[in-house]
Amino acid sequence: MEKRIQISSGTSWEKEVGYARGVRVGSLVEIAGTTAIEAGKVIYPLDAYKQTQYILLKIEQALKDLGADITDVVRTRIFTTDIDLWTHIGRAHGEVFKEIQPVATMVEVSALIQLELVVEIEVTAWVTKKE
């Protein structure tokens, strides 16, 4: 049986809602929906491009914490409150994933956890290298 490894971001939401920031089982790594929030404050309010850049940096760190790398990402799921912002989100996504080219989905949602948030991203990674 594969060992399960979990990481936490330390937010109270994780305990209250019952989820982990990221989970690794064997080669599979899942990173929970990630937003541009730090210490309860939205970073770059309503700026889709900068929020996406910030989120991808947070995701990259979570992957590292689980022994994975951004190049291990095989799927991204992007949620936005305004699909008309797709070019800004896509530009930031492309800066990270242009060569990696994971499968990707982007959908518009009616709202995120705070009004100033316009992007949330989750990823799936598959680690192929030995630790």
Secondary structure as UniProt FT lines:
FT   STRAND          4..7
FT   HELIX           12..17
FT   STRAND          22..25
FT   TURN            26..27
FT   STRAND          28..34
FT   STRAND          37..38
FT   TURN            39..40
FT   STRAND          41..42
FT   TURN            45..46
FT   HELIX           48..65
FT   TURN            66..67
FT   HELIX           70..72
FT   STRAND          73..80
FT   HELIX           83..85
FT   HELIX           86..97
FT   TURN            98..100
FT   STRAND          103..108
FT   TURN            115..116
FT   STRAND          119..126
//
